[in-house]
Amino acid sequence: MDQFQDIISSLEKQFNGDQAHDIEIVREYCRNLPQSEESLRIVTALGRYAAEKFPDEPMVKDAHKIEEALTGFMDKIHHAQDCLREKKYEEALAGFEEVIADVKPPKVEGKRQYSFSHPFEEMILRASSRDNSPIERISPLPEVLYYQKGVCCFEMKRYAEAREAYQNALELNPVNVRTWFEIAQIDKIEGKYEDLRALLLKVHPMLFTRGMLARFYREEAGLAMIEEKYDLAVPLIYISLDYEDTPQARAQLNALAKHRGVNLSKPTADAARKSLEAAKIPVGPAPQVYQLAIDIGNTMKKAHPEIAKMAYAIAYDVTHYEPLLKELNA
């Protein structure tokens, strides 16, 4: 049964045979949908359903009106996003500001409303938070639009506004590492190096892919280079490259080559570890992250093997711990 049929079935369970009552159930559901691409698809499907079940009722026209309004709304968003891709930042920002107030969900007391770009983000949040109030998963659109607004402001060098937009995005997904790294760029530009150092330490327990870890060590290397701690920057860059070989890390090595007396040879793993520990920089992935993934895998492998394999894959990706391959290949 597809998603739309699931929705229709849940609505039909509330029907009592009174057509006026049943129509109002469908109408109310449509009214309460957030403005998003997904909502547009749902309303379109419900409009077709209403046309078949209640062909002579105004409800059908209501569904079409909602569909038209959502289509127009999404067209505005798509135009702003197109402008962002084309680097028309002023026009993109105006577009985002026009729609953004209509997408942020109202706060509900006693309930946390979050969107997640990956299921493991929610698992990290649940494991790291003392707040046990229910989590309601909401459309990712508000978070995405705040992030994109932040990108516009950043490119226009309006850093205070960019920071505010990114913070709004983080309210909707506190463990989106990409957004935290964008704030890190603002801290770097504004010379807030202690804030940047604290931010990186805060982000480290959220990193669950090799790409994320590579970015973390590039940022640490960049901070070391700003502070002219070149002997620390070298192992940080090589650790980043071990996680993911990127042009950015290679560029950092090339930049270091311009400084006389810096040993650019790759340090041993033991020497690199000692350098990072002396600087109080975490070495490798946070144990609580890969242990959480392993625990989820062990708990879910019988009841939900697909979730278990996702978790084991995350643990293996960041650790390359070979016994996990047995679980992945089971």
VEXKOLMAR-612333 format. One record per atom (N, C-alpha, C, CB): x, y, z; residue in one letter. Coordinates in steps of 0.05 Angstrom, whole numbers, padded with zeros to 5 digits, always signed. Glycine has a CB too. Example, Ala and Ser with C-alpha at 12.3 -4.5 7.8 and 13.67 -1.06 7.14 Angstrom:
REM residues 2
+00264-00114+00156A+00246-00090+00156A+00264-00066+00156A+00226-00089+00181A+00257-00045+00142S+00273-00021+00143S+00258+00001+00157S+00282-00012+00114S
END
This chain:
REM residues 330
+00017-00024+00000M+00000+00000+00000M+00018+00025+00000M-00019+00000+00025M+00013+00044-00019D+00030+00067-00021D+00022+00088+00000D+00029+00079-00049D+00038+00109+00001Q+00033+00130+00022Q+00005+00142+00019Q+00054+00151+00020Q-00003+00149-00005F-00029+00162-00008F-00052+00144+00000F-00033+00171-00038F-00050+00118-00006Q-00070+00100+00002Q-00071+00097+00032Q-00066+00072-00011Q-00048+00098+00045D-00046+00098+00074D-00062+00121+00086D-00017+00098+00084D-00058+00145+00074I-00071+00169+00084I-00101+00167+00080I-00061+00194+00069I-00109+00158+00057I-00138+00155+00051I-00150+00134+00070I-00142+00146+00022I-00137+00112+00075S-00147+00092+00093S-00150+00103+00122S-00129+00067+00094S-00130+00120+00130S-00132+00131+00157S-00155+00151+00159S-00106+00145+00165S-00161+00165+00137L-00184+00184+00138L-00210+00168+00137L-00182+00203+00113L-00211+00147+00121E-00236+00132+00119E-00244+00119+00146E-00234+00111+00097E-00224+00113+00162K-00229+00102+00189K-00245+00121+00206K-00203+00093+00203K-00243+00147+00200Q-00257+00168+00215Q-00285+00174+00204Q-00241+00193+00216Q-00292+00162+00180F-00318+00167+00168F-00340+00152+00185F-00318+00157+00139F-00364+00164+00184N-00387+00151+00197N-00411+00146+00179N-00395+00167+00221N-00406+00151+00153G-00428+00147+00134G-00444+00172+00128G-00447+00127+00144G-00441+00193+00145D-00454+00218+00140D-00436+00234+00121D-00459+00235+00167D-00445+00239+00097Q-00428+00251+00076Q-00417+00278+00085Q-00443+00254+00050Q-00433+00294+00098A-00423+00321+00106A-00400+00317+00126A-00446+00337+00119A-00404+00298+00145H-00383+00293+00165H-00357+00283+00151H-00392+00272+00185H-00361+00264+00132D-00338+00251+00119D-00323+00272+00102D-00347+00228+00102D-00337+00289+00088I-00324+00310+00072I-00308+00328+00090I-00345+00326+00056I-00319+00336+00113E-00304+00354+00131E-00279+00341+00141E-00322+00362+00154E-00278+00315+00145I-00254+00301+00154I-00232+00305+00133I-00259+00271+00158I-00239+00301+00107V-00219+00304+00086V-00211+00334+00083V-00230+00294+00059V-00230+00352+00084R-00224+00380+00081R-00206+00390+00104R-00251+00397+00082R-00211+00382+00128E-00195+00391+00151E-00166+00380+00149E-00208+00381+00177E-00164+00356+00139Y-00137+00345+00135Y-00121+00362+00115Y-00139+00315+00126Y-00134+00369+00093C-00121+00385+00073C-00113+00413+00084C-00139+00389+00049C-00131+00425+00100R-00125+00451+00111R-00100+00451+00129R-00149+00461+00127R-00096+00429+00143N-00074+00428+00163N-00047+00419+00152N-00082+00409+00185N-00047+00413+00126L-00021+00405+00114L-00002+00428+00113L-00026+00393+00086L+00024+00424+00119P+00044+00445+00115P+00048+00451+00086P+00070+00438+00129P+00059+00474+00080Q+00064+00481+00052Q+00091+00468+00044Q+00065+00512+00048Q+00089+00448+00026S+00113+00433+00017S+00106+00418-00008S+00122+00414+00040S+00127+00408-00021E+00124+00391-00045E+00107+00367-00038E+00151+00383-00056E+00113+00355-00015E+00099+00330-00007E+00069+00336-00003E+00111+00319+00019E+00063+00359+00009S+00035+00366+00013S+00021+00370-00013S+00033+00392+00030S+00035+00382-00033L+00023+00386-00059L+00016+00359-00072L+00042+00401-00077L+00033+00339-00069R+00027+00313-00080R+00004+00300-00066R+00052+00295-00078R+00002+00304-00039I-00020+00293-00023I-00046+00305-00031I-00014+00297+00007I-00047+00332-00033V-00072+00346-00040V-00081+00338-00068V-00068+00376-00039V-00062+00335-00086T-00069+00326-00114T-00082+00298-00113T-00044+00325-00132T-00071+00280-00097A-00082+00253-00095A-00109+00254-00081A-00063+00235-00079A-00112+00270-00060L-00138+00272-00046L-00159+00285-00064L-00135+00287-00020L-00150+00304-00081G-00169+00316-00100G-00181+00296-00119G-00155+00338-00115G-00164+00278-00129R-00173+00257-00147R-00192+00238-00131R-00150+00241-00159R-00185+00232-00107Y-00202+00215-00090Y-00229+00228-00085Y-00188+00209-00063Y-00229+00254-00078A-00254+00268-00073A-00272+00269-00098A-00249+00296-00062A-00259+00273-00121A-00274+00274-00146A-00289+00248-00152A-00256+00281-00170A-00277+00226-00143E-00290+00200-00148E-00311+00194-00126E-00269+00178-00148E-00305+00201-00101K-00323+00194-00079K-00345+00214-00074K-00307+00190-00053K-00339+00240-00078F-00359+00261-00073F-00360+00279-00098F-00352+00278-00048F-00367+00269-00121P-00365+00284-00146P-00381+00309-00148P-00373+00266-00169P-00403+00311-00133D-00420+00335-00135D-00417+00354-00112D-00449+00326-00136D-00396+00351-00096E-00393+00367-00072E-00372+00390-00077E-00384+00350-00049E-00376+00412-00063P-00357+00434-00064P-00329+00426-00055P-00367+00458-00047P-00327+00404-00040M-00301+00395-00030M-00282+00391-00053M-00305+00369-00015M-00292+00382-00076V-00274+00377-00099V-00261+00404-00108V-00289+00364-00122V-00278+00425-00110K-00268+00451-00117K-00248+00461-00096K-00291+00471-00121K-00254+00456-00070D-00236+00465-00048D-00209+00452-00052D-00248+00458-00021D-00209+00426-00058A-00183+00412-00061A-00168+00424-00084A-00188+00382-00066A-00182+00430-00106H-00168+00442-00129H-00156+00470-00122H-00187+00444-00153H-00171+00485-00106K-00161+00511-00098K-00136+00509-00081K-00183+00527-00082K-00137+00490-00063I-00113+00485-00046I-00089+00476-00063I-00119+00464-00024I-00095+00459-00082E-00074+00449-00100E-00062+00473-00116E-00086+00428-00120E-00079+00490-00126E-00070+00513-00142E-00053+00532-00124E-00093+00529-00154E-00062+00536-00099A-00047+00554-00081A-00020+00542-00075A-00063+00559-00055A-00019+00516-00069L+00006+00503-00063L+00025+00503-00087L+00002+00474-00054L+00014+00500-00111T+00030+00500-00135T+00043+00528-00139T+00013+00494-00160T+00027+00549-00135G+00038+00576-00136G+00060+00581-00116G+00016+00597-00134G+00055+00571-00091F+00074+00575-00069F+00100+00561-00076F+00062+00564-00043F+00098+00536-00085M+00123+00520-00092M+00137+00533-00116M+00116+00491-00097M+00122+00544-00134D+00135+00558-00157D+00153+00581-00147D+00114+00568-00177D+00143+00596-00127K+00160+00617-00116K+00185+00606-00103K+00144+00633-00094K+00183+00584-00089I+00206+00572-00077I+00226+00562-00098I+00198+00548-00058I+00216+00549-00118H+00233+00539-00139H+00248+00562-00154H+00217+00523-00160H+00233+00585-00157H+00246+00608-00170H+00269+00618-00153H+00225+00630-00175H+00264+00620-00127A+00285+00630-00109A+00309+00611-00109A+00275+00633-00080A+00304+00585-00110Q+00326+00565-00110Q+00341+00566-00137Q+00315+00537-00105Q+00326+00571-00158D+00340+00574-00184D+00358+00599-00184D+00319+00577-00207D+00349+00620-00172C+00365+00645-00170C+00390+00639-00153C+00349+00668-00158C+00387+00624-00132L+00410+00617-00115L+00431+00602-00132L+00402+00601-00091L+00422+00582-00147R+00440+00567-00164R+00454+00584-00185R+00425+00544-00178R+00440+00605-00194E+00451+00623-00214E+00466+00646-00202E+00428+00633-00232E+00469+00645-00175K+00484+00665-00160K+00471+00693-00162K+00513+00667-00170K+00445+00694-00165K+00430+00719-00164K+00421+00722-00135K+00406+00719-00184K+00439+00729-00118Y+00434+00727-00089Y+00413+00746-00079Y+00460+00731-00074Y+00413+00771-00090E+00393+00790-00081E+00364+00780-00087E+00397+00818-00094E+00361+00771-00112E+00334+00761-00120E+00327+00736-00105E+00334+00756-00150E+00346+00718-00101A+00341+00694-00086A+00332+00700-00057A+00365+00675-00086A+00347+00718-00044L+00341+00726-00017L+00313+00738-00014L+00362+00745-00006L+00306+00755-00033A+00279+00767-00033A+00258+00745-00035A+00275+00787-00056A+00263+00725-00052G+00244+00703-00055G+00242+00686-00030G+00252+00685-00078G+00264+00680-00017F+00263+00664+00008F+00248+00679+00030F+00291+00657+00017F+00254+00706+00032E+00241+00721+00053E+00211+00723+00048E+00253+00749+00054E+00202+00722+00023E+00173+00723+00018E+00159+00699+00028E+00169+00727-00012E+00171+00675+00026V+00157+00650+00032V+00164+00639+00060V+00163+00630+00011V+00186+00647+00071I+00196+00633+00094I+00178+00634+00119I+00224+00643+00101I+00164+00657+00122A+00147+00660+00145A+00123+00640+00144A+00136+00688+00147A+00116+00631+00120D+00093+00613+00117D+00100+00584+00120D+00081+00617+00090D+00126+00577+00123V+00133+00549+00125V+00142+00540+00153V+00155+00543+00105V+00151+00559+00169K+00160+00551+00196K+00137+00542+00213K+00176+00574+00210K+00137+00517+00223P+00114+00507+00238P+00111+00521+00265P+00117+00477+00242P+00086+00525+00274P+00082+00537+00300P+00091+00517+00322P+00052+00544+00304P+00103+00528+00343K+00112+00511+00365K+00089+00499+00380K+00131+00527+00384K+00091+00473+00387V+00071+00459+00402V+00083+00452+00429V+00061+00433+00387V+00070+00462+00450E+00081+00457+00477E+00082+00428+00483E+00063+00472+00498E+00105+00419+00494G+00108+00391+00502G+00116+00373+00480G+00083+00381+00514G+00122+00384+00456K+00129+00368+00433K+00152+00381+00418K+00105+00364+00414K+00172+00364+00411R+00194+00374+00395R+00189+00369+00366R+00221+00361+00404R+00192+00389+00349Q+00186+00387+00321Q+00212+00390+00305Q+00165+00408+00312Q+00220+00368+00293Y+00246+00368+00278Y+00243+00355+00251Y+00267+00354+00295Y+00260+00363+00233S+00264+00348+00208S+00292+00337+00208S+00259+00367+00183S+00297+00315+00195F+00323+00303+00194F+00330+00295+00166F+00324+00278+00213F+00355+00300+00158S+00364+00293+00131S+00373+00264+00130S+00387+00312+00123S+00377+00251+00153H+00385+00223+00154H+00373+00211+00179H+00416+00220+00153H+00363+00186+00178P+00351+00175+00203P+00370+00174+00227P+00342+00146+00197P+00396+00171+00221F+00415+00169+00244F+00418+00195+00259F+00443+00160+00234F+00411+00218+00246E+00411+00243+00260E+00392+00242+00283E+00404+00267+00241E+00368+00232+00278E+00348+00230+00300E+00358+00211+00322E+00321+00220+00289E+00372+00190+00315M+00382+00171+00335M+00403+00185+00352M+00394+00146+00321M+00420+00201+00340I+00440+00216+00355I+00427+00236+00374I+00460+00230+00336I+00407+00250+00364L+00393+00270+00380L+00380+00257+00404L+00372+00285+00364L+00366+00235+00399R+00353+00221+00421R+00373+00211+00442R+00336+00197+00411R+00395+00200+00433A+00415+00189+00451A+00430+00210+00467A+00435+00172+00436A+00432+00234+00456S+00448+00255+00469S+00432+00275+00485S+00464+00270+00448S+00405+00274+00482S+00388+00293+00496S+00375+00282+00521S+00366+00303+00476S+00373+00299+00541R+00359+00292+00565R+00329+00297+00563R+00371+00307+00589R+00321+00310+00542D+00293+00316+00538D+00279+00292+00526D+00290+00341+00519D+00260+00281+00541N+00246+00257+00532N+00218+00263+00520N+00243+00238+00555N+00213+00289+00515S+00187+00296+00504S+00185+00284+00475S+00183+00327+00503S+00161+00279+00466P+00158+00267+00439P+00170+00284+00417P+00128+00262+00433P+00180+00270+00396I+00190+00283+00373I+00170+00280+00350I+00218+00272+00365I+00162+00302+00338E+00145+00301+00314E+00162+00308+00290E+00120+00321+00317E+00163+00289+00271R+00178+00294+00247R+00162+00313+00228R+00186+00268+00233R+00174+00334+00220I+00161+00354+00203I+00174+00355+00176I+00161+00382+00217I+00162+00369+00158S+00173+00372+00131S+00201+00384+00132S+00154+00390+00114S+00219+00375+00116P+00246+00387+00115P+00247+00414+00102P+00265+00368+00101P+00225+00423+00089L+00226+00447+00074L+00234+00472+00091L+00199+00452+00061L+00222+00477+00114P+00230+00500+00130P+00260+00501+00135P+00215+00502+00156P+00272+00478+00144E+00300+00477+00149E+00316+00484+00124E+00308+00450+00160E+00309+00472+00102V+00323+00476+00076V+00322+00506+00068V+00311+00459+00054V+00299+00519+00071L+00296+00546+00063L+00313+00565+00081L+00267+00555+00063L+00313+00559+00107Y+00329+00576+00125Y+00359+00572+00118Y+00324+00568+00155Y+00367+00548+00112Y+00395+00543+00105Y+00402+00558+00079Y+00400+00512+00101Y+00384+00557+00059Q+00390+00570+00034Q+00389+00600+00037Q+00369+00562+00013Q+00372+00610+00054K+00373+00639+00061K+00400+00646+00073K+00350+00647+00080K+00410+00629+00090G+00436+00634+00102G+00458+00635+00081G+00443+00612+00122G+00457+00617+00062V+00476+00617+00040V+00476+00643+00025V+00471+00593+00020V+00452+00653+00019C+00449+00679+00005C+00463+00701+00021C+00420+00686+00000C+00456+00703+00046C+00466+00724+00063C+00497+00722+00065C+00453+00723+00091C+00507+00697+00068F+00536+00693+00070F+00550+00703+00045F+00542+00663+00075F+00539+00696+00022E+00552+00704-00003E+00551+00734-00007E+00538+00690-00027E+00531+00747+00005M+00529+00776+00003M+00544+00790+00026M+00500+00784+00003M+00559+00774+00042K+00574+00784+00064K+00557+00796+00086K+00595+00804+00054K+00533+00788+00088R+00515+00797+00110R+00515+00775+00131R+00485+00802+00099R+00537+00775+00146Y+00543+00752+00163Y+00525+00749+00187Y+00572+00754+00172Y+00516+00771+00199A+00498+00770+00221A+00471+00757+00213A+00493+00797+00233A+00461+00765+00189E+00437+00753+00179E+00441+00724+00172E+00426+00769+00155E+00464+00718+00161A+00470+00690+00154A+00470+00672+00179A+00496+00687+00139A+00483+00682+00200R+00484+00667+00225R+00455+00663+00236R+00501+00682+00246R+00439+00683+00235E+00411+00681+00245E+00396+00660+00229E+00397+00708+00244E+00399+00660+00203A+00385+00641+00186A+00394+00613+00192A+00389+00647+00156A+00420+00609+00195Y+00431+00582+00201Y+00421+00573+00229Y+00461+00582+00200Y+00419+00591+00248Q+00409+00584+00274Q+00380+00576+00273Q+00413+00608+00294Q+00365+00589+00256N+00337+00581+00252N+00335+00553+00240N+00322+00601+00234N+00353+00547+00222A+00354+00520+00210A+00361+00500+00232A+00375+00519+00187A+00379+00507+00250L+00387+00488+00271L+00365+00483+00291L+00412+00498+00285L+00348+00503+00295E+00325+00498+00313E+00308+00475+00302E+00308+00524+00315E+00308+00471+00276L+00291+00451+00264L+00307+00425+00260L+00281+00460+00237L+00333+00426+00261N+00350+00402+00260N+00376+00408+00274N+00355+00392+00230N+00377+00403+00300P+00401+00411+00316P+00426+00395+00310P+00395+00409+00345P+00423+00373+00295V+00446+00356+00289V+00453+00355+00260V+00441+00328+00299V+00446+00376+00245N+00454+00378+00217N+00482+00390+00216N+00433+00396+00201N+00501+00373+00212V+00529+00381+00213V+00536+00402+00192V+00547+00357+00209V+00523+00399+00168R+00529+00418+00147R+00523+00447+00156R+00511+00411+00122R+00502+00451+00170T+00495+00478+00179T+00515+00488+00200T+00466+00478+00191T+00523+00470+00219W+00543+00478+00239W+00569+00487+00225W+00548+00454+00258W+00577+00472+00204F+00601+00480+00191F+00599+00507+00177F+00609+00458+00170F+00575+00514+00168E+00571+00540+00156E+00575+00562+00177E+00543+00543+00143E+00565+00558+00201I+00569+00577+00222I+00599+00579+00229I+00553+00569+00248I+00613+00556+00227A+00642+00556+00231A+00656+00575+00212A+00653+00528+00228A+00646+00577+00187Q+00659+00595+00168Q+00655+00624+00176Q+00647+00590+00140Q+00632+00630+00188I+00627+00657+00197I+00645+00664+00220I+00597+00661+00205I+00647+00645+00239D+00665+00649+00262D+00694+00655+00252D+00665+00625+00281D+00702+00640+00231K+00729+00643+00221K+00733+00671+00209K+00736+00622+00200K+00713+00680+00193I+00715+00706+00180I+00715+00728+00200I+00691+00709+00160I+00699+00725+00221E+00697+00746+00242E+00719+00745+00263E+00670+00744+00255E+00737+00725+00259G+00759+00723+00278G+00751+00713+00306G+00772+00750+00281G+00729+00699+00307K+00720+00687+00333K+00731+00659+00336K+00689+00687+00334K+00757+00658+00340Y+00771+00632+00340Y+00764+00614+00364Y+00801+00636+00338Y+00760+00626+00387E+00752+00610+00410E+00724+00599+00406E+00753+00626+00435E+00706+00615+00394D+00679+00605+00388D+00681+00582+00367D+00661+00627+00377D+00699+00585+00348L+00702+00565+00328L+00712+00539+00340L+00721+00574+00306L+00732+00541+00358R+00743+00518+00371R+00721+00503+00387R+00766+00525+00390R+00705+00519+00402A+00683+00507+00418A+00662+00494+00399A+00670+00528+00435A+00656+00507+00377L+00637+00496+00358L+00646+00469+00348L+00632+00515+00335L+00671+00467+00340L+00682+00442+00329L+00680+00419+00350L+00711+00445+00320L+00686+00425+00375L+00684+00405+00396L+00655+00397+00400L+00696+00415+00422L+00637+00416+00397K+00608+00409+00400K+00599+00392+00377K+00592+00435+00401K+00609+00396+00353V+00600+00382+00330V+00611+00353+00329V+00608+00397+00304V+00635+00349+00340H+00648+00323+00337H+00631+00299+00344H+00673+00323+00355H+00615+00300+00366P+00598+00277+00372P+00574+00273+00353P+00587+00279+00400P+00572+00290+00333M+00550+00288+00313M+00560+00276+00287M+00537+00315+00308M+00586+00271+00284L+00598+00263+00259L+00595+00233+00255L+00628+00271+00257L+00582+00224+00233F+00577+00196+00229F+00583+00186+00201F+00549+00189+00236F+00598+00202+00186T+00608+00192+00160T+00637+00201+00157T+00591+00204+00136T+00651+00187+00139R+00679+00194+00135R+00682+00222+00123R+00692+00174+00116R+00662+00230+00106G+00663+00257+00095G+00661+00278+00117G+00641+00261+00075G+00643+00273+00137M+00640+00292+00159M+00666+00294+00175M+00617+00284+00177M+00679+00271+00180L+00704+00271+00196L+00726+00286+00180L+00712+00242+00203L+00726+00281+00154A+00746+00295+00137A+00743+00325+00139A+00745+00286+00108A+00718+00334+00138R+00712+00363+00140R+00721+00374+00168R+00682+00369+00135R+00715+00359+00188F+00722+00367+00216F+00753+00372+00218F+00714+00345+00236F+00769+00353+00208Y+00798+00356+00210Y+00808+00378+00191Y+00812+00329+00204Y+00795+00383+00169R+00803+00406+00152R+00798+00432+00167R+00787+00405+00126R+00775+00433+00181E+00769+00458+00196E+00789+00462+00219E+00740+00457+00207E+00796+00440+00232E+00816+00442+00254E+00843+00450+00242E+00819+00415+00269E+00850+00439+00219A+00875+00446+00206A+00875+00476+00198A+00880+00429+00181A+00853+00485+00188G+00851+00514+00181G+00855+00532+00205G+00824+00519+00168G+00844+00524+00227L+00847+00540+00252L+00876+00539+00261L+00829+00529+00274L+00889+00516+00259A+00917+00513+00266A+00935+00531+00248A+00927+00484+00265A+00928+00532+00223M+00944+00549+00204M+00940+00578+00210M+00935+00543+00175M+00916+00586+00217I+00911+00615+00225I+00928+00622+00249I+00881+00619+00231I+00931+00603+00267E+00946+00608+00292E+00976+00602+00288E+00935+00592+00315E+00984+00596+00263E+01011+00590+00256E+01022+00565+00271E+01029+00614+00261E+01005+00547+00277K+01014+00521+00289K+01017+00500+00267K+00993+00512+00311K+01037+00505+00250Y+01039+00489+00226Y+01046+00459+00232Y+01061+00500+00208Y+01061+00454+00253D+01067+00426+00259D+01042+00411+00268D+01088+00425+00281D+01022+00425+00278L+00996+00413+00284L+00979+00410+00259L+00982+00429+00306L+00981+00430+00242A+00964+00430+00218A+00971+00406+00200A+00968+00455+00202A+00996+00398+00199V+01004+00376+00181V+00990+00350+00188V+01034+00372+00182V+00992+00340+00213P+00977+00315+00218P+00947+00317+00215P+00983+00306+00246P+00936+00341+00221L+00907+00345+00217L+00899+00342+00188L+00899+00372+00228L+00915+00353+00170I+00909+00351+00141I+00911+00322+00132I+00928+00369+00125I+00932+00308+00141Y+00935+00280+00133Y+00913+00262+00144Y+00963+00270+00141Y+00904+00268+00168I+00881+00253+00179I+00856+00258+00162I+00876+00260+00208I+00852+00283+00155S+00830+00290+00137S+00831+00275+00111S+00829+00320+00132S+00855+00274+00099L+00859+00260+00074L+00854+00230+00077L+00887+00264+00063L+00861+00219+00100D+00856+00190+00105D+00826+00184+00104D+00868+00181+00131D+00810+00203+00114Y+00781+00199+00115Y+00769+00204+00087Y+00768+00217+00135Y+00778+00225+00074E+00768+00231+00047E+00789+00249+00033E+00740+00246+00048E+00798+00240+00010D+00818+00256-00005D+00804+00278-00020D+00835+00237-00024D+00807+00303-00012T+00792+00325-00023T+00811+00346-00034T+00773+00337-00003T+00802+00361-00054P+00819+00384-00064P+00824+00404-00042P+00805+00397-00088P+00805+00408-00024Q+00809+00428-00003Q+00833+00421+00015Q+00783+00431+00014Q+00834+00395+00023A+00856+00386+00040A+00883+00388+00025A+00852+00358+00050A+00883+00381-00001R+00907+00383-00017R+00916+00412-00019R+00902+00371-00046R+00897+00430-00022A+00903+00459-00023A+00916+00468+00003A+00878+00475-00029A+00906+00457+00025Q+00918+00464+00051Q+00948+00456+00052Q+00902+00451+00074Q+00953+00432+00042L+00981+00422+00041L+00998+00441+00024L+00983+00394+00031L+00987+00449+00001N+01002+00467-00017N+01007+00494-00003N+00986+00471-00043N+00988+00503+00012A+00991+00528+00026A+01013+00526+00047A+00965+00537+00040A+01015+00503+00060L+01036+00499+00081L+01063+00498+00068L+01031+00473+00096L+01065+00489+00043A+01090+00486+00029A+01104+00513+00026A+01087+00473+00002A+01089+00535+00027K+01100+00562+00024K+01115+00571+00048K+01077+00581+00017K+01111+00557+00071H+01124+00565+00095H+01150+00549+00099H+01105+00561+00120H+01172+00562+00102R+01197+00548+00104R+01199+00533+00131R+01221+00568+00102R+01212+00511+00130G+01217+00496+00155G+01195+00478+00164G+01223+00515+00176G+01173+00477+00149V+01151+00459+00157V+01155+00432+00144V+01123+00471+00148V+01155+00411+00161N+01159+00383+00151N+01132+00373+00140N+01169+00365+00174N+01130+00370+00114L+01105+00362+00102L+01102+00332+00098L+01102+00375+00075L+01121+00316+00108S+01119+00287+00106S+01097+00277+00125S+01146+00273+00112S+01084+00256+00116K+01062+00245+00132K+01072+00233+00158K+01046+00224+00116K+01061+00242+00181P+01071+00230+00206P+01060+00202+00210P+01062+00248+00230P+01072+00187+00228T+01061+00161+00235T+01035+00165+00250T+01081+00145+00252T+01019+00144+00251A+00993+00145+00265A+00998+00153+00294A+00978+00119+00263A+01019+00141+00307D+01024+00147+00335D+01032+00176+00339D+01046+00128+00346D+01049+00186+00321A+01058+00214+00323A+01034+00233+00319A+01080+00221+00303A+01017+00227+00300A+00994+00244+00295A+00975+00244+00319A+00978+00234+00270A+00971+00221+00331R+00954+00219+00354R+00965+00236+00377R+00951+00189+00364R+00991+00235+00382K+01003+00250+00403K+01000+00280+00399K+01032+00243+00407K+01003+00288+00374S+01000+00317+00367S+00972+00327+00373S+01007+00322+00338S+00952+00311+00365L+00924+00318+00369L+00917+00318+00399L+00905+00300+00354L+00926+00298+00413E+00920+00296+00442E+00932+00319+00457E+00930+00269+00453E+00956+00327+00449A+00969+00350+00462A+00953+00376+00457A+00998+00354+00452A+00940+00378+00434A+00924+00401+00427A+00895+00398+00437A+00924+00406+00397A+00888+00376+00450K+00861+00370+00460K+00841+00370+00437K+00853+00392+00480K+00849+00357+00415I+00832+00353+00392I+00824+00324+00391I+00845+00362+00365I+00799+00317+00389P+00791+00288+00388P+00804+00273+00365P+00760+00286+00386P+00811+00249+00371V+00824+00232+00351V+00804+00211+00341V+00850+00218+00362V+00797+00212+00315G+00778+00193+00304G+00749+00200+00311G+00785+00165+00313G+00731+00182+00304P+00703+00187+00310P+00697+00185+00339P+00685+00167+00295P+00676+00198+00348A+00668+00197+00376A+00659+00169+00383A+00646+00218+00382A+00670+00157+00404P+00661+00129+00412P+00631+00126+00415P+00675+00121+00437P+00618+00147+00426Q+00589+00145+00430Q+00574+00143+00404Q+00579+00169+00446Q+00586+00153+00382V+00573+00152+00356V+00574+00124+00345V+00585+00172+00336V+00598+00112+00343Y+00599+00085+00331Y+00588+00064+00350Y+00627+00078+00323Y+00589+00069+00376Q+00577+00050+00395Q+00547+00051+00393Q+00586+00055+00423Q+00536+00075+00389L+00507+00077+00385L+00499+00062+00360L+00499+00107+00383L+00514+00065+00339A+00507+00050+00314A+00508+00020+00318A+00526+00058+00292A+00529+00011+00332I+00531-00018+00337I+00508-00028+00355I+00558-00025+00351I+00502-00012+00375D+00480-00020+00393D+00453-00022+00378D+00477+00000+00417D+00448-00003+00360I+00424-00003+00344I+00424-00027+00326I+00421+00023+00328I+00446-00033+00314G+00448-00056+00297G+00442-00082+00312G+00476-00058+00285G+00454-00085+00336N+00450-00109+00352N+00420-00112+00360N+00468-00109+00376N+00408-00089+00367T+00380-00089+00376T+00360-00095+00354T+00373-00063+00390T+00366-00085+00330M+00347-00085+00308M+00350-00108+00288M+00348-00060+00294M+00372-00124+00290K+00378-00142+00268K+00358-00164+00264K+00405-00154+00273K+00343-00171+00284K+00322-00191+00281K+00295-00179+00272K+00318-00207+00306K+00287-00158+00286A+00261-00146+00280A+00261-00128+00255A+00251-00130+00304A+00283-00113+00252H+00285-00094+00230H+00313-00096+00217H+00279-00065+00239H+00318-00117+00202P+00345-00121+00191P+00355-00098+00173P+00346-00146+00176P+00337-00084+00160E+00346-00062+00143E+00357-00038+00159E+00323-00052+00125E+00344-00033+00182I+00354-00012+00200I+00381-00021+00212I+00334-00006+00223I+00383-00047+00220A+00407-00057+00231A+00430-00054+00212A+00404-00087+00239A+00426-00060+00186K+00448-00058+00167K+00456-00030+00162K+00439-00071+00140K+00436-00011+00163M+00443+00017+00161M+00462+00025+00184M+00418+00035+00161M+00455+00017+00208A+00471+00024+00231A+00498+00011+00230A+00456+00015+00257A+00499-00014+00224Y+00526-00028+00221Y+00543-00014+00200Y+00522-00058+00215Y+00530-00006+00178A+00545+00007+00156A+00558+00033+00166A+00527+00012+00132A+00543+00048+00183I+00553+00073+00194I+00577+00067+00212I+00531+00088+00210I+00574+00047+00229A+00596+00040+00248A+00621+00031+00232A+00587+00018+00267A+00617+00015+00211Y+00640+00006+00195Y+00652+00029+00180Y+00631-00017+00176Y+00636+00046+00169D+00646+00068+00153D+00666+00085+00168D+00623+00086+00143D+00660+00091+00193V+00677+00110+00208V+00700+00095+00223V+00661+00125+00228V+00698+00069+00226T+00718+00054+00242T+00734+00034+00225T+00705+00039+00264T+00722+00024+00203H+00733+00002+00188H+00740-00022+00206H+00759+00011+00173H+00723-00026+00226Y+00726-00049+00244Y+00716-00074+00230Y+00710-00044+00271Y+00735-00092+00223E+00729-00114+00205E+00707-00133+00214E+00753-00129+00200E+00705-00139+00240P+00683-00157+00249P+00655-00148+00241P+00684-00161+00278P+00652-00121+00236L+00626-00111+00228L+00618-00120+00199L+00626-00081+00229L+00639-00128+00184L+00633-00137+00157L+00616-00163+00157L+00659-00143+00141L+00619-00179+00178K+00604-00203+00181K+00574-00196+00184K+00613-00220+00205K+00568-00175+00199E+00541-00167+00203E+00529-00155+00177E+00539-00147+00226E+00546-00140+00163L+00537-00128+00138L+00531-00148+00116L+00557-00108+00128L+00546-00169+00116N+00543-00190+00096N+00524-00212+00104N+00570-00201+00089N+00513-00211+00128A+00495-00232+00137A+00469-00234+00120A+00488-00228+00167A
END
